[in-house]
Amino acid sequence: MNSENIIEIEDLKKTYENGVIKALDGINLQIKKGESISIIGPSGSGKSTLLNMIGALDKADEGHITVAGMDLMQKEDLSKFRLNKIGFVFQLHNLIPNLTVLENVQTPLIETDTPDKKMEERALEILKSVNLVDKINQKPTKLSGGERQRVAIARALVNHPSIILADEPTGALDSKTSDIILDLLLDIHKKENVTLIMVTHEHNVAARADRSIYVLDGKIKEEKINSTI
């Protein structure tokens, strides 16, 4: 594996329904450490399946995929890998409604050896970076959509992940709130030097990443370096 790359994918294939549906049909992709990538394509193109493979939420049928030094085709139990290396942000934030903002952000740390005081300190530090310190005792139901997504971003960052995977992170938000969330994700990506991979169907969102990957019918059809101007 090239030392510059945090992700290397070779001829990755995944089918569903006994091979009828080809979700991924020979994906080849390399992503550098600290790069921001957008994966774009229509519904059913395979972009979310690809994200799930990178995040070790699903396993490919054929090919090779190495993420943060881990061969995901060889290892069976990847729960610790996901916990330590990957931060997930979904379109629907998946917060626990009966927990406070602070408690939600701390949840990834519960399975670690982090002392309670350190867990709270780290959660507060991250919540400060997303401007939510004044909401730490609120329940998610009392927050706006944008605030809930900021909590989800804080939760994704609390474990110091190497990679943030964001699946349609602005899909359920209005345009103004979408811009705020996207700015926040890209700012954190730069400050923390974390690799950011976003799945989106919105071209204006995709264009904000360093590089855009266009997926169609389970294949990469085009790769584009985006302007930084």
N, C-alpha and C positions, 0 to 999 in steps of 0.2 A: 504494500500500500504506500502510495506517495505521501511523504510526511506533511505536505501542504494540505492534503485532502482530509476532511473529517468524514466524508461519505464517499464510498465507491460502489457503484452498482453496475453489474454486467449481465446482460441478457436475461433480465428478470421477467418471469412469467407467472401469472396467477389466473386460474379459471374458477368459475363457480357453476353450479348445477351440472355436475358431471362433465365438465369441459365445454358445455354449450356456450357459456358467456366467457369471453376472453377479456378479463378486466385489465390485465397487463400482458402485453404481447411482445416481449423482448426489449425491455427498457435498459438503456445504457446511459449512465449519468455519473459525473464527478462533481462534488461540491467542496469548496475550500473552507478551511477554518475561518470563521468570522465573516463569511459571505452572507448576503441577504438574497434569497431566491424567491420568486413567485412562480407557482405552478398554476397555469391557467388552461381552461378548456370547458366545453359545454358539460351539462349534466350527463353522467354516465360515461365520461371519457376515460376514467381511470385515475384521475388526479387524487381523489381522496384515498383510493386503494394504495396508491404509491406512498402517500403520507403515512398511512397505517403501517406499511412495510418498514419505512424509515424509523417509525416510533415503536417498532416491535410489538404492535397490537395485533398483527396478523403475520402469517408466514407464507412465503412464496412457494410455488410448486417446483420451479426450476430456476437456475441462475445463481448468482453470487451477490451478496450485499454485506458490506462491512461498514459499520457506523461507530465512530469514536473508538476504533480499535477492536470492536467486537464483531466476530463473524456471526451474523444473525441466522444463518442457515444451519449452523452446527449446534448452537446452544439451544437447549429446550426451555429451561426456566429463565425468562428474561425480566422478571418483575423487579429485581434489584437493579438491573441495568437501566430500566425505564425510570426508576425512582431517582437514581444518581445522575443520569446523563440527559434526560429529556424533560422539557417543560411543555405541557399541552395547553393550548387555548382553543376552545371550540366556539362555533357560532352561537350555540346555546350554552351559556357559561357553566352549567352543571354545578352550581353552588348548592351547598346543603342548607335548606331553608330554615331549619331550627337552630343553626349555629350563627354566631355573630360574624361580622366581617373578619375580625382578628382570628377567631377560631377556624374559619374557613381557610384562611391563608396558611395557618399552621398545620393543616391536615397532612401535607406530604412529609412533614418532619416527624410525625407520630411514630412511623415505622423505623426511624433512625435512633441512634443512641444519644441524640441531642437532649441535654437537660432542659427542663421546663422553662427555666428563666431565659436560656439561650434561644429557645424556640420563640418565645414572645419577643425578645429583642430583635431577632432576625425578621420576624413578621412585621414588627413596627417599622423597622428600617426600610423594608420594601414598600409598605403602605405609604410611608412618607414620600418615596420616590414617585408614586403614582397619585399623590395629592389626596389621600383618603384618611389621613390621621384623625380627622374630625368625625369619621364614620365608623370607627373600630368597634363600637358596641351596638351598631345597628344590625338588624337582620336583613338578608338580601331582598325580601319582599318590600322593604321600605326604601330601596334604592332605585334610581333610574336605570334604564338599559345600559347607558354608557358607564355609569358607576359600577354596575355589576360586572361589566366586561373588564374594567380596571382591576376589580378584585380578582378576577380570573387570571389576569396577567400577573398580578402580584403573587398569586398562588403558584403559577408556573415558574416564577423566578426564585422562590424561597429556598430551593435546594441548590442554588448556583449551578444550573444545568449547562451543559456544553451546547445544547441545541434547543431552540424554541420551535415547536410545530404549531402553526396557527391555521385551523381549518375554517375558512370563511369568517374570520374574526370580526368583520364589519357587516356581514350579510343581513343581520337583523336590526341594524341601526339606521337612523336617518343620516343624510349626507354630512351635516355639520358634525354630528357625534362620530361618524365614521372617520372623518379627517382627524379628529382629536385622538381617537384610538390608534389610527395608523401612525400619526406623528409620535405617539408614545412608544409604540412597538419599535419603530425605527430608531428613536432616540436611545432606548434601552439597548438595542442591538449594537449601537456604536459605543456607548459608554461601557458596557459590560463585555464587549468583544465576543458576544455570543452569536453563533450561527442562527439565522432566522430563515425559516421556510414557511411561506404562506400559500395556502390554496385559496384561489379566488376565481370567480367568473367575471369580475369587473376589471376592464382593461386599465382604468385610471389607477386602481389599487396596484395592479401588477406592475405598472410602469415605475412605481416608487422603489422597487427592489433593484439591487445591482444587476440582476439577470432574470429574464423571464423564460420559462420553459413552457411551450405550448404542447399540450397532450390531446390526442384524438384517437379514439378506438384502441386505447391501450398502448399507443406508441408515441414517442416524442417526435413531433412533426417539425418543430422549429425551436431554436434557442436564440435569444436576443440579449445583447448587452445594452442596458438602458443608460441613457445620458444622465450624468450627474449634475448637469446645469439646471 
